[in-house]
Amino acid sequence: MGTQVVPKHTTVVERKPARLAPPPMYQVVLLNDDYTPMDFVVVVVQQVFGKSLEEAARIMLKVHNEGRGVVGVYTRDIAATRVESVIQLARMNQHPLQCIMEPVPPAE
């Protein structure tokens, strides 16, 4: 009969729970132009971002007065989808409204 070798392992590996970092966030920004009607911007903010009439009007005025306004903060894929929805809606209605996404600046 053959000799059996029983391996002896004394190494103990401790498993630490994996810590997942939260996904990077992006802000969706509307840019001002001189041609898109204010009412249309309010409707877009309500439809695409689900904002109330008051909130949509506030965002529209910020875009109008400051040249840009943050509409929401989302993960990358959701932000990209919202940007595309705004651009498609604007093009369907023949408006030059621009919408971009950019990484959320780090908190200071």
Backbone as CSV, one residue per row, in Angstrom:
resi,resn,N_x,N_y,N_z,CA_x,CA_y,CA_z,C_x,C_y,C_z
1,MET,0.810,-1.175,0.000,0.000,0.000,0.000,0.861,1.250,0.000
2,GLY,0.292,2.343,-0.586,1.034,3.585,-0.673,0.921,4.410,0.604
3,THR,1.800,5.295,0.765,1.794,6.185,1.926,0.936,7.410,1.600
4,GLN,0.072,7.756,2.536,-0.763,8.935,2.347,-0.115,10.140,3.028
5,VAL,-0.100,11.237,2.319,0.435,12.477,2.888,-0.741,13.394,3.194
6,VAL,-0.839,13.775,4.435,-1.915,14.688,4.842,-1.310,16.085,4.951
7,PRO,-1.751,17.010,4.074,-1.186,18.352,4.133,-1.631,19.063,5.406
8,LYS,-0.718,19.756,6.008,-1.032,20.532,7.207,-0.918,22.016,6.853
9,HIS,-2.055,22.685,6.873,-2.080,24.121,6.605,-2.426,24.829,7.896
10,THR,-1.585,25.714,8.293,-1.850,26.460,9.515,-2.074,27.937,9.246
11,THR,-2.148,28.314,7.980,-2.369,29.716,7.643,-3.849,30.038,7.779
12,VAL,-4.139,31.073,8.519,-5.518,31.517,8.697,-5.654,32.869,7.989
13,VAL,-6.630,32.953,7.128,-6.869,34.192,6.392,-8.137,34.823,6.952
14,GLU,-7.996,36.043,7.417,-9.169,36.757,7.908,-9.758,37.552,6.754
15,ARG,-11.035,37.452,6.612,-11.703,38.204,5.551,-12.304,39.465,6.148
16,LYS,-11.919,40.563,5.553,-12.501,41.831,5.962,-13.636,42.137,4.999
17,PRO,-14.709,42.672,5.506,-15.802,43.000,4.592,-15.339,44.021,3.551
18,ALA,-15.721,43.763,2.331,-15.338,44.661,1.243,-16.063,45.990,1.405
19,ARG,-15.316,47.044,1.269,-15.926,48.371,1.342,-15.994,48.933,-0.074
20,LEU,-17.194,49.157,-0.520,-17.383,49.701,-1.860,-17.482,51.217,-1.767
21,ALA,-16.737,51.862,-2.591,-16.822,53.320,-2.645,-18.109,53.707,-3.359
22,PRO,-18.731,54.781,-2.931,-19.923,55.219,-3.655,-19.541,55.639,-5.073
23,PRO,-20.464,55.494,-6.013,-20.130,55.851,-7.396,-19.905,57.357,-7.519
24,PRO,-19.077,57.764,-8.474,-18.890,59.208,-8.670,-20.191,59.841,-9.140
25,MET,-20.448,61.034,-8.678,-21.689,61.721,-9.008,-21.423,62.836,-10.019
26,TYR,-22.435,63.089,-10.841,-22.352,64.109,-11.884,-23.540,65.044,-11.758
27,GLN,-23.279,66.324,-11.977,-24.378,67.278,-11.971,-24.799,67.566,-13.408
28,VAL,-26.100,67.633,-13.601,-26.662,67.962,-14.906,-26.921,69.464,-14.902
29,VAL,-26.401,70.141,-15.922,-26.434,71.604,-15.970,-27.117,72.062,-17.254
30,LEU,-28.073,72.973,-17.113,-28.679,73.627,-18.276,-27.911,74.906,-18.549
31,LEU,-27.693,75.200,-19.835,-26.963,76.399,-20.234,-27.917,77.389,-20.897
32,ASN,-27.719,78.655,-20.611,-28.583,79.703,-21.148,-28.299,79.949,-22.625
33,ASP,-29.333,80.314,-23.340,-29.193,80.803,-24.708,-30.226,81.907,-24.901
34,ASP,-30.130,82.627,-25.993,-31.029,83.756,-26.219,-32.285,83.393,-27.004
35,TYR,-32.502,82.110,-27.277,-33.592,81.726,-28.164,-34.628,80.798,-27.537
36,THR,-34.239,79.943,-26.628,-35.177,78.990,-26.038,-36.120,79.726,-25.089
37,PRO,-37.435,79.578,-25.288,-38.393,80.260,-24.412,-38.297,79.756,-22.964
38,MET,-38.495,80.673,-22.039,-38.431,80.325,-20.614,-39.481,79.275,-20.260
39,ASP,-40.659,79.399,-20.829,-41.724,78.433,-20.537,-41.314,77.023,-20.954
40,PHE,-40.613,76.917,-22.080,-40.160,75.604,-22.540,-39.158,75.010,-21.558
41,VAL,-38.258,75.837,-21.044,-37.269,75.353,-20.075,-37.966,74.832,-18.826
42,VAL,-38.987,75.528,-18.369,-39.743,75.085,-17.190,-40.384,73.731,-17.457
43,VAL,-40.985,73.560,-18.613,-41.626,72.291,-18.971,-40.594,71.166,-19.023
44,VAL,-39.437,71.426,-19.614,-38.380,70.413,-19.701,-37.924,69.990,-18.302
45,VAL,-37.704,70.952,-17.440,-37.251,70.641,-16.077,-38.307,69.810,-15.349
46,GLN,-39.563,70.125,-15.560,-40.635,69.355,-14.924,-40.699,67.936,-15.488
47,GLN,-40.674,67.804,-16.805,-40.846,66.498,-17.435,-39.645,65.588,-17.258
48,VAL,-38.459,66.092,-17.499,-37.264,65.246,-17.490,-36.753,65.005,-16.071
49,PHE,-36.883,66.014,-15.199,-36.295,65.913,-13.873,-37.320,65.774,-12.751
50,GLY,-38.601,65.832,-13.095,-39.650,65.615,-12.099,-39.746,66.700,-11.051
51,LYS,-39.387,67.911,-11.391,-39.445,69.022,-10.437,-40.838,69.640,-10.444
52,SER,-41.186,70.262,-9.322,-42.458,70.976,-9.235,-42.386,72.240,-10.089
53,LEU,-43.521,72.858,-10.318,-43.566,74.084,-11.114,-42.710,75.174,-10.473
54,GLU,-42.795,75.312,-9.155,-42.035,76.347,-8.451,-40.527,76.093,-8.557
55,GLU,-40.125,74.845,-8.341,-38.705,74.490,-8.418,-38.190,74.663,-9.856
56,ALA,-38.994,74.254,-10.827,-38.598,74.387,-12.236,-38.445,75.859,-12.612
57,ALA,-39.347,76.705,-12.132,-39.259,78.141,-12.420,-38.011,78.743,-11.766
58,ARG,-37.691,78.322,-10.556,-36.504,78.814,-9.864,-35.233,78.436,-10.635
59,ILE,-35.178,77.185,-11.100,-34.022,76.728,-11.871,-33.922,77.490,-13.188
60,MET,-35.047,77.686,-13.846,-35.062,78.426,-15.118,-34.549,79.852,-14.922
61,LEU,-34.954,80.507,-13.848,-34.486,81.868,-13.587,-32.992,81.896,-13.280
62,LYS,-32.510,80.891,-12.589,-31.068,80.804,-12.323,-30.300,80.656,-13.634
63,VAL,-30.791,79.799,-14.521,-30.158,79.622,-15.841,-30.185,80.946,-16.606
64,HIS,-31.320,81.609,-16.578,-31.481,82.871,-17.318,-30.567,83.967,-16.770
65,ASN,-30.497,84.085,-15.441,-29.741,85.176,-14.828,-28.242,84.905,-14.701
66,GLU,-27.870,83.657,-14.465,-26.463,83.334,-14.218,-25.789,82.604,-15.377
67,GLY,-26.574,82.227,-16.383,-26.000,81.565,-17.553,-25.977,80.055,-17.479
68,ARG,-26.202,79.521,-16.290,-26.223,78.064,-16.110,-26.911,77.748,-14.798
69,GLY,-27.447,76.543,-14.721,-28.111,76.116,-13.493,-28.095,74.609,-13.365
70,VAL,-27.776,74.138,-12.171,-27.751,72.701,-11.897,-29.185,72.231,-11.702
71,VAL,-29.556,71.201,-12.448,-30.913,70.673,-12.388,-30.994,69.459,-11.466
72,GLY,-29.892,68.713,-11.355,-29.884,67.538,-10.493,-28.509,66.911,-10.446
73,VAL,-28.328,66.020,-9.478,-27.063,65.300,-9.307,-27.375,63.811,-9.353
74,TYR,-26.668,63.083,-10.230,-26.959,61.675,-10.476,-25.670,60.895,-10.703
75,THR,-25.801,59.578,-10.739,-24.678,58.748,-11.166,-24.462,58.990,-12.661
76,ARG,-23.320,58.554,-13.182,-22.939,58.881,-14.563,-23.987,58.458,-15.590
77,ASP,-24.441,57.219,-15.513,-25.382,56.728,-16.531,-26.711,57.470,-16.495
78,ILE,-27.208,57.728,-15.308,-28.486,58.439,-15.199,-28.321,59.874,-15.680
79,ALA,-27.223,60.517,-15.308,-26.974,61.889,-15.763,-26.899,61.945,-17.284
80,ALA,-26.194,61.000,-17.894,-26.066,60.976,-19.353,-27.425,60.782,-20.020
81,THR,-28.252,59.945,-19.437,-29.590,59.713,-19.979,-30.439,60.975,-19.894
82,ARG,-30.356,61.677,-18.780,-31.127,62.923,-18.616,-30.652,63.992,-19.596
83,VAL,-29.347,64.109,-19.773,-28.803,65.079,-20.730,-29.331,64.774,-22.123
84,GLU,-29.276,63.512,-22.510,-29.758,63.127,-23.839,-31.254,63.398,-23.995
85,SER,-32.018,63.154,-22.953,-33.464,63.419,-23.004,-33.741,64.902,-23.217
86,VAL,-33.012,65.760,-22.510,-33.198,67.205,-22.666,-32.857,67.632,-24.090
87,ILE,-31.745,67.157,-24.591,-31.318,67.555,-25.938,-32.313,67.067,-26.991
88,GLN,-32.792,65.838,-26.855,-33.772,65.320,-27.818,-35.065,66.120,-27.771
89,LEU,-35.536,66.421,-26.569,-36.775,67.189,-26.418,-36.616,68.587,-27.026
90,ALA,-35.467,69.201,-26.803,-35.215,70.531,-27.363,-35.179,70.478,-28.888
91,ARG,-34.499,69.476,-29.437,-34.408,69.363,-30.905,-35.768,69.079,-31.532
92,MET,-36.556,68.240,-30.868,-37.902,67.944,-31.393,-38.756,69.207,-31.457
93,ASN,-38.500,70.154,-30.555,-39.256,71.400,-30.521,-38.495,72.559,-31.163
94,GLN,-37.407,72.227,-31.846,-36.602,73.185,-32.597,-36.062,74.326,-31.732
95,HIS,-35.534,73.949,-30.546,-34.910,74.917,-29.652,-33.440,74.542,-29.474
96,PRO,-32.565,75.530,-29.319,-31.131,75.242,-29.177,-30.679,74.999,-27.727
97,LEU,-31.587,74.676,-26.845,-31.250,74.472,-25.434,-30.115,73.456,-25.292
98,GLN,-29.107,73.821,-24.504,-27.960,72.947,-24.268,-27.990,72.432,-22.832
99,CYS,-27.575,71.189,-22.699,-27.525,70.544,-21.392,-26.251,69.735,-21.349
100,ILE,-25.513,69.843,-20.245,-24.259,69.103,-20.085,-24.237,68.408,-18.736
101,MET,-23.282,67.503,-18.579,-23.048,66.913,-17.262,-21.585,67.101,-16.921
102,GLU,-21.318,67.284,-15.640,-19.938,67.466,-15.191,-19.783,66.865,-13.807
103,PRO,-18.582,66.401,-13.487,-18.386,65.804,-12.161,-18.718,66.814,-11.063
104,VAL,-19.304,66.304,-9.998,-19.623,67.166,-8.859,-18.298,67.610,-8.239
105,PRO,-18.113,68.907,-8.046,-16.855,69.363,-7.439,-16.729,68.845,-6.012
106,PRO,-15.512,68.540,-5.580,-15.337,68.032,-4.218,-15.746,69.079,-3.189
107,ALA,-16.281,68.607,-2.068,-16.702,69.507,-1.000,-15.462,70.111,-0.338
108,GLU,-15.560,71.368,-0.031,-14.419,72.053,0.583,-14.570,72.148,2.066
